[in-house]
Amino acid sequence: MPPGEDPRNYARTLAAVYDATMAGDRSPARPRDVIRKSWQRLRELGVDPEQSRIEPSMDVAELDLRRRESGLYDVLDDVTRGLESVTASGENIMVVADIRGTVLWRSGSNRVLDQAGRLGFIEGANWAEDSVGTNAIGTALVSHQAVQIFSAEHYARSHHPWTCAGAPIRDPRDDRVIGVVDISGPAKTIHPTTLALVDAVARLAQSHLRDKHRDNLDQLRSVAAPMLARGGSPALVTDAHGWVAAVDSLPHRTRILLPSALAPGRTWFPALGVCELDPLPGGWLIRPTSTGSNVAAPTVHVDLRDSENMSVTVSSELGEWTYSPTQRHAEILFLLGSERRGRTASQLAQDLFDDPARTVTVRAEMSRLRKNLAGVVAAQPYRFVDAAQVTLSCPDIGAHLLPFSNAPAVRAARIRE
């Protein structure tokens, strides 16, 4: 809502915009870009704005499992304390949802919780955008940014009496969104500072996760240091997610790609070749070997069907690994998977930025990508290694291909699909 705007007048304007847009008539004003894009996505999916499709809530056991798997347990106290000032009035509720839009926790006054419950806004319910329409949880997950949704900006008409503000929480280990913190309440409770507060609390949660990760690496480093000192051969130590805690006689790396199922013994790594693995408390001791150069070329499956859960699965005779690419790396992998002959730095700069001169940016991104996929992605030109068997899975609907991307080559591909 614009600063100084009367909420009632603004709600009336939004209602007129909503009615005109949904009817296909000339709108008296243009919706905000984040709202316009959300409505467009939902209309392409055929979601009916007159019927909110709240999925049945899951049972207690499944909800508890989702909570434990979310990675959000450790920040729940920080989030709750940070938003106490908003929920204390009794007019708003605080909600934490996971990456799939599942409501994991709610807190607030019984009166507002009951009102939310009548909309299906309960623990265990799915509030992803493609399930219930434009809302601060689902739209924050799709846009990867903090958003505030007021009144008729909601896609479902039944949600117009509400306002909500949500901000994504990112895992500092890989910058991937793992959930959303949200403040929701009756439309009359809208306040211009709510979005900034929610975003600040999400960042505080990320800082807590970052500190915890650093502490875990320090603890692993203290365990591994004597072993590396006695080993006398190149080695490195990682945590269970591939973050490097210590290195001896090898080039420094921040992180390496680990197999999806680890076990002690000999394993091939895209970045290191064949290595011997030994378990450590909270991690692994990895020692490259001089043998195994004849390991067969890998098969590579790039899966971009779900923009919230993109992956690269690398399989060889010694194991299987899964890498979760960043948004930029997903764009690059799509381009390389579509053009097996490869792309030069200049061509990728044109594909990504519509500017063939931005080769420095491209080379920096490719350097980061190849550290994770050193045995899979080659250079001069950039491409998947010639011997690799590569498959590329994209959404069935072209408009859903990498929806976050503004890269010219991706936009063109959406039209062709």
C-alpha positions as CSV (number, residue, x, y, z in Angstrom):
1,M,0.0,0.0,0.0
2,P,1.4,3.4,-0.9
3,P,2.5,5.5,2.2
4,G,-0.3,7.8,3.4
5,E,-3.0,6.0,1.4
6,D,-6.3,5.4,3.2
7,P,-6.7,1.6,3.4
8,R,-10.4,1.6,2.7
9,N,-9.9,3.7,-0.5
10,Y,-7.0,1.6,-1.6
11,A,-9.0,-1.6,-1.0
12,R,-11.8,-0.2,-3.2
13,T,-9.3,0.6,-6.0
14,L,-7.8,-2.8,-5.8
15,A,-11.3,-4.4,-5.9
16,A,-12.0,-2.5,-9.1
17,V,-8.7,-3.6,-10.6
18,Y,-9.4,-7.2,-9.6
19,D,-12.9,-7.3,-11.0
20,A,-11.8,-5.8,-14.3
21,T,-8.8,-8.0,-14.7
22,M,-10.7,-11.2,-13.9
23,A,-13.5,-10.2,-16.3
24,G,-11.0,-9.4,-19.1
25,D,-12.1,-5.7,-19.1
26,R,-10.1,-2.5,-19.1
27,S,-8.6,-2.0,-15.7
28,P,-8.7,1.4,-14.0
29,A,-5.1,0.9,-12.8
30,R,-2.2,-1.5,-13.3
31,P,-1.5,-4.2,-10.6
32,R,1.9,-4.2,-9.0
33,D,4.3,-6.3,-11.1
34,V,4.6,-9.1,-8.4
35,I,0.8,-9.3,-8.3
36,R,0.3,-9.1,-12.1
37,K,2.9,-11.9,-12.6
38,S,1.2,-14.1,-9.9
39,W,-2.3,-13.6,-11.4
40,Q,-0.9,-14.5,-14.9
41,R,0.7,-17.7,-13.6
42,L,-2.5,-18.7,-11.9
43,R,-4.7,-18.0,-14.9
44,E,-2.4,-20.0,-17.1
45,L,-2.8,-22.9,-14.6
46,G,-6.6,-22.6,-14.8
47,V,-7.0,-21.8,-11.1
48,D,-10.6,-20.5,-10.4
49,P,-10.4,-17.3,-8.3
50,E,-14.0,-18.0,-7.0
51,Q,-13.0,-21.3,-5.5
52,S,-10.1,-21.5,-3.1
53,R,-8.7,-25.1,-3.3
54,I,-7.5,-25.7,0.3
55,E,-6.1,-29.2,0.4
56,P,-7.0,-31.4,3.4
57,S,-4.7,-31.0,6.4
58,M,-2.2,-33.8,7.0
59,D,-2.2,-36.0,10.1
60,V,-0.1,-35.2,13.2
61,A,2.6,-37.7,12.4
62,E,3.2,-36.3,8.9
63,L,3.1,-32.7,10.1
64,D,5.8,-33.6,12.7
65,L,7.9,-35.2,10.0
66,R,7.6,-32.1,7.8
67,R,8.7,-29.9,10.7
68,R,11.7,-32.0,11.4
69,E,12.7,-32.1,7.8
70,S,12.2,-28.4,7.1
71,G,15.4,-27.1,8.7
72,L,13.4,-24.5,10.5
73,Y,13.1,-25.9,14.0
74,D,16.3,-24.1,15.1
75,V,15.0,-20.6,14.1
76,L,11.4,-20.9,15.4
77,D,12.2,-19.2,18.7
78,D,14.0,-16.3,16.9
79,V,11.1,-15.8,14.6
80,T,8.5,-16.0,17.4
81,R,10.4,-13.5,19.6
82,G,11.0,-11.2,16.6
83,L,7.3,-10.9,15.8
84,E,5.9,-10.8,19.3
85,S,5.2,-7.0,18.9
86,V,2.9,-7.7,16.0
87,T,1.0,-10.7,17.4
88,A,0.6,-9.2,20.9
89,S,-2.2,-6.9,19.7
90,G,-4.4,-10.0,19.1
91,E,-5.1,-8.8,15.5
92,N,-2.5,-10.8,13.6
93,I,-1.1,-14.4,13.5
94,M,2.5,-15.5,12.8
95,V,3.0,-18.4,10.5
96,V,6.0,-20.4,9.5
97,A,5.7,-22.5,6.3
98,D,8.2,-24.9,4.6
99,I,9.5,-24.8,1.0
100,R,6.4,-26.5,-0.3
101,G,4.1,-23.9,1.3
102,T,2.9,-26.3,4.1
103,V,1.9,-24.4,7.2
104,L,4.1,-25.8,10.0
105,W,3.4,-23.5,12.9
106,R,0.9,-20.8,13.8
107,S,0.7,-18.5,16.8
108,G,-1.6,-15.6,17.8
109,S,-4.9,-14.9,19.5
110,N,-7.6,-17.6,19.5
111,R,-10.0,-15.2,17.8
112,V,-7.8,-14.5,14.8
113,L,-6.7,-18.2,14.6
114,D,-10.3,-19.2,14.4
115,Q,-10.9,-16.7,11.6
116,A,-7.9,-18.0,9.7
117,G,-9.1,-21.6,10.3
118,R,-12.3,-20.8,8.5
119,L,-10.2,-20.1,5.4
120,G,-8.3,-23.3,5.8
121,F,-5.2,-21.4,7.1
122,I,-4.3,-24.1,9.6
123,E,-1.2,-26.2,10.5
124,G,-0.6,-28.9,7.8
125,A,-2.5,-27.0,5.1
126,N,-0.8,-26.3,1.7
127,W,-0.6,-22.5,1.0
128,A,1.5,-22.8,-2.1
129,E,0.5,-20.3,-4.8
130,D,-0.8,-22.9,-7.2
131,S,-2.9,-24.3,-4.4
132,V,-4.7,-21.3,-3.0
133,G,-3.7,-18.4,-5.3
134,T,-1.7,-15.2,-4.7
135,N,-0.8,-15.0,-1.0
136,A,2.3,-13.9,1.0
137,I,3.5,-17.5,1.6
138,G,3.1,-19.0,-1.8
139,T,4.1,-15.8,-3.8
140,A,7.2,-15.3,-1.6
141,L,8.2,-18.8,-2.4
142,V,7.8,-18.3,-6.2
143,S,9.3,-14.8,-6.4
144,H,12.0,-15.5,-3.8
145,Q,11.4,-12.1,-2.3
146,A,9.5,-10.5,0.6
147,V,6.0,-9.6,-0.4
148,Q,2.9,-8.0,1.1
149,I,-0.5,-8.9,-0.2
150,F,-3.4,-6.6,0.7
151,S,-7.1,-7.3,0.2
152,A,-8.0,-7.8,-3.5
153,E,-4.4,-8.4,-4.5
154,H,-5.2,-12.0,-3.3
155,Y,-6.2,-14.1,-6.3
156,A,-9.0,-16.0,-4.4
157,R,-11.9,-13.7,-3.7
158,S,-12.5,-15.3,-0.3
159,H,-9.2,-14.0,0.9
160,H,-9.9,-10.3,0.1
161,P,-10.8,-9.5,3.7
162,W,-7.2,-10.3,4.7
163,T,-3.7,-8.8,4.5
164,C,-0.5,-10.8,4.8
165,A,3.3,-10.1,4.6
166,G,5.8,-12.9,4.0
167,A,9.5,-13.2,3.6
168,P,11.6,-16.2,2.5
169,I,14.1,-17.8,4.8
170,R,17.3,-19.0,3.1
171,D,19.7,-21.7,4.1
172,P,23.1,-19.9,4.2
173,R,24.9,-23.1,3.2
174,D,23.6,-22.9,-0.4
175,D,21.3,-19.8,-0.4
176,R,18.3,-21.9,-1.2
177,V,14.9,-20.9,0.2
178,I,13.8,-23.4,2.8
179,G,10.7,-21.7,4.1
180,V,8.7,-18.5,4.7
181,V,7.8,-16.4,7.8
182,D,4.4,-14.7,7.5
183,I,2.2,-12.2,9.4
184,S,-1.5,-12.4,8.5
185,G,-4.6,-10.7,9.8
186,P,-7.8,-8.8,8.8
187,A,-7.3,-6.2,6.1
188,K,-7.8,-3.4,8.5
189,T,-4.5,-4.3,10.3
190,I,-2.3,-3.5,7.3
191,H,0.7,-1.4,8.2
192,P,3.5,-0.2,5.9
193,T,6.2,-1.4,8.4
194,T,5.0,-5.0,8.7
195,L,6.8,-6.1,5.5
196,A,10.1,-4.6,6.6
197,L,9.8,-6.2,10.1
198,V,9.0,-9.7,8.6
199,D,11.9,-9.4,6.2
200,A,14.3,-8.4,9.1
201,V,13.1,-11.4,11.2
202,A,13.7,-13.7,8.2
203,R,17.3,-12.4,7.9
204,L,17.8,-12.8,11.6
205,A,16.8,-16.5,11.3
206,Q,19.3,-16.8,8.4
207,S,22.0,-15.3,10.6
208,H,21.2,-17.9,13.3
209,L,21.5,-20.7,10.8
210,R,24.8,-19.3,9.5
211,D,26.3,-19.2,13.0
212,K,25.2,-22.7,13.7
213,H,26.8,-23.9,10.4
214,R,30.0,-22.1,11.3
215,D,30.1,-23.7,14.8
216,N,29.5,-27.2,13.3
217,L,32.4,-26.7,10.9
218,D,34.7,-25.5,13.7
219,Q,33.8,-28.6,15.7
220,L,34.5,-30.9,12.8
221,R,37.8,-29.1,12.1
222,S,39.0,-29.7,15.6
223,V,38.3,-33.4,15.3
224,A,39.9,-33.7,11.9
225,A,43.1,-31.6,12.4
226,P,45.1,-34.4,14.2
227,M,44.0,-37.0,11.6
228,L,45.2,-34.7,8.7
229,A,48.5,-34.1,10.5
230,R,49.2,-37.8,10.8
231,G,47.9,-38.8,7.3
232,G,50.8,-37.5,5.3
233,S,48.8,-37.5,2.0
234,P,46.4,-35.1,0.3
235,A,43.0,-35.1,1.9
236,L,40.1,-32.9,2.9
237,V,37.3,-33.0,5.5
238,T,33.7,-32.1,4.8
239,D,30.5,-32.0,6.7
240,A,27.6,-34.1,5.6
241,H,26.6,-31.4,3.1
242,G,30.0,-31.2,1.4
243,W,31.2,-28.0,3.1
244,V,34.9,-28.2,3.5
245,A,36.1,-27.9,7.1
246,A,39.8,-28.6,6.5
247,V,42.2,-29.2,3.6
248,D,45.7,-30.7,3.4
249,S,47.9,-30.6,0.3
250,L,44.9,-29.9,-2.1
251,P,43.6,-26.7,-3.7
252,H,41.3,-24.8,-1.4
253,R,37.6,-25.5,-2.0
254,T,34.6,-24.1,-0.1
255,R,32.3,-27.0,-0.9
256,I,32.3,-30.2,-3.0
257,L,29.5,-32.2,-4.5
258,L,28.8,-35.3,-2.4
259,P,27.1,-38.5,-3.5
260,S,23.4,-38.8,-2.5
261,A,24.2,-42.0,-0.6
262,L,27.6,-42.1,1.1
263,A,29.3,-45.1,2.4
264,P,32.9,-45.8,3.4
265,G,35.2,-47.0,0.6
266,R,36.1,-45.9,-2.9
267,T,33.9,-43.3,-4.6
268,W,34.2,-41.1,-7.6
269,F,33.8,-37.3,-7.2
270,P,33.2,-35.0,-10.1
271,A,35.6,-32.5,-8.6
272,L,38.3,-34.8,-7.3
273,G,38.2,-38.1,-9.2
274,V,38.3,-41.5,-7.4
275,C,38.7,-41.1,-3.6
276,E,38.7,-43.1,-0.4
277,L,36.1,-42.2,2.1
278,D,36.3,-42.6,5.9
279,P,33.5,-41.5,8.2
280,L,34.0,-38.8,10.9
281,P,31.6,-37.5,13.5
282,G,29.4,-35.1,11.5
283,G,31.4,-35.5,8.2
284,W,33.8,-37.4,6.0
285,L,37.6,-37.7,5.5
286,I,38.2,-37.8,1.7
287,R,41.5,-38.9,0.2
288,P,42.0,-38.7,-3.6
289,T,43.7,-41.9,-5.0
290,S,46.1,-42.2,-8.0
291,T,44.0,-45.0,-9.5
292,G,40.7,-45.1,-11.2
293,S,41.3,-42.9,-14.2
294,N,39.4,-45.3,-16.4
295,V,36.1,-44.8,-14.6
296,A,33.4,-44.6,-17.2
297,A,31.9,-41.2,-18.1
298,P,28.9,-40.3,-16.0
299,T,25.3,-39.9,-16.9
300,V,23.7,-36.6,-16.1
301,H,20.1,-35.8,-15.5
302,V,19.2,-32.1,-15.3
303,D,15.7,-31.8,-13.8
304,L,14.1,-28.3,-14.1
305,R,10.4,-29.4,-13.9
306,D,10.0,-27.9,-10.5
307,S,11.5,-24.4,-10.1
308,E,11.6,-24.9,-6.3
309,N,13.3,-28.2,-6.4
310,M,15.8,-28.2,-9.4
311,S,18.5,-30.8,-9.4
312,V,21.4,-32.2,-11.4
313,T,21.9,-36.0,-10.8
314,V,25.3,-37.3,-11.7
315,S,25.6,-41.1,-11.9
316,S,28.7,-43.3,-12.5
317,E,29.7,-46.9,-11.8
318,L,30.9,-45.8,-8.4
319,G,27.9,-43.9,-7.1
320,E,25.2,-41.2,-7.6
321,W,25.3,-37.5,-6.6
322,T,22.7,-34.8,-6.6
323,Y,23.5,-31.1,-7.0
324,S,21.0,-28.3,-6.3
325,P,21.9,-25.5,-8.7
326,T,21.3,-21.8,-8.0
327,Q,18.9,-20.0,-10.3
328,R,21.7,-18.7,-12.5
329,H,23.3,-22.1,-12.7
330,A,20.0,-23.6,-13.6
331,E,19.7,-21.2,-16.5
332,I,23.2,-22.2,-17.7
333,L,22.6,-25.9,-17.3
334,F,19.4,-25.5,-19.4
335,L,21.3,-23.8,-22.1
336,L,24.1,-26.3,-22.1
337,G,21.7,-29.2,-22.1
338,S,19.8,-27.7,-25.0
339,E,23.0,-27.1,-27.1
340,R,25.4,-30.1,-26.6
341,R,28.0,-28.5,-28.9
342,G,28.5,-25.9,-26.2
343,R,28.5,-22.2,-25.8
344,T,31.3,-19.7,-25.7
345,A,31.5,-17.1,-23.0
346,S,30.2,-14.5,-25.4
347,Q,27.3,-16.6,-26.6
348,L,26.3,-17.4,-23.0
349,A,26.5,-13.6,-22.2
350,Q,24.1,-13.0,-25.1
351,D,21.8,-15.8,-24.0
352,L,21.7,-14.7,-20.3
353,F,22.0,-10.9,-20.5
354,D,21.4,-9.9,-24.2
355,D,24.9,-8.5,-24.1
356,P,27.8,-10.5,-25.6
357,A,30.3,-8.3,-23.8
358,R,29.5,-9.5,-20.3
359,T,31.9,-12.4,-20.5
360,V,33.6,-11.6,-17.2
361,T,30.3,-12.3,-15.3
362,V,29.8,-15.5,-17.3
363,R,33.3,-16.8,-16.6
364,A,32.9,-16.1,-12.9
365,E,29.6,-18.1,-12.9
366,M,31.1,-20.9,-14.9
367,S,34.1,-21.1,-12.6
368,R,31.7,-21.6,-9.6
369,L,29.6,-24.2,-11.6
370,R,32.6,-26.2,-12.7
371,K,34.0,-26.4,-9.1
372,N,30.9,-28.5,-8.3
373,L,30.8,-30.3,-11.7
374,A,34.4,-30.4,-12.7
375,G,34.2,-33.9,-14.2
376,V,30.9,-33.1,-15.9
377,V,31.1,-29.6,-17.4
378,A,34.1,-28.7,-19.7
379,A,35.4,-25.4,-21.1
380,Q,36.4,-24.0,-24.5
381,P,33.5,-24.0,-25.3
382,Y,31.5,-24.5,-22.1
383,R,29.6,-27.8,-22.5
384,F,28.9,-31.1,-20.9
385,V,31.8,-33.5,-21.4
386,D,31.4,-35.2,-24.7
387,A,31.2,-38.7,-23.4
388,A,28.5,-37.9,-20.8
389,Q,25.0,-39.1,-21.4
390,V,22.8,-36.0,-20.7
391,T,19.0,-35.8,-20.3
392,L,17.1,-32.6,-19.7
393,S,13.7,-32.6,-18.1
394,C,11.6,-29.4,-18.4
395,P,8.0,-28.5,-17.4
396,D,5.2,-29.8,-19.7
397,I,3.9,-26.2,-19.9
398,G,6.4,-23.9,-21.6
399,A,5.4,-20.9,-19.5
400,H,6.6,-22.7,-16.3
401,L,10.2,-23.1,-17.5
402,L,12.4,-21.3,-15.0
403,P,9.7,-18.8,-14.1
404,F,12.2,-16.6,-12.2
405,S,14.4,-16.1,-15.3
406,N,14.5,-13.0,-17.4
407,A,17.3,-14.4,-19.6
408,P,16.5,-13.8,-23.3
409,A,17.3,-17.4,-24.3
410,V,15.0,-18.8,-21.6
411,R,12.1,-16.4,-22.5
412,A,12.5,-17.5,-26.2
413,A,12.5,-21.2,-25.1
414,R,9.2,-20.7,-23.1
415,I,7.5,-19.6,-26.3
416,R,8.8,-22.6,-28.3
417,E,7.8,-25.1,-25.7
